């Protein structure tokens, strides 16, 4: 069964059939890590997330996706980006 996800860091949409498919699509959508394997991508993502205080397991795709969801780095379904105003009025 296909599930829809949104990468909350880019607001890119993913439709995937498995956790492995989610990881592969995230990796392929990344211009810097497209040549990595899925395992290399997960390990690097986990390391970068740890610098921000987020624990993301990379031992397998299922745990990786679960942790992305728990950390709100990935959400189920399609979400819309929030509009941000940079006007001085909105900063007060």
Protein Blocks (a to p, Z undefined) as FASTA:
>chain_A
ZZddddfklopacddfbfklmmmmmmmmpmklmmpcfklmmmmmmmmmmmnopacdfkbm
klmmmmmmmnopacedjdddddddfbfklmZZ
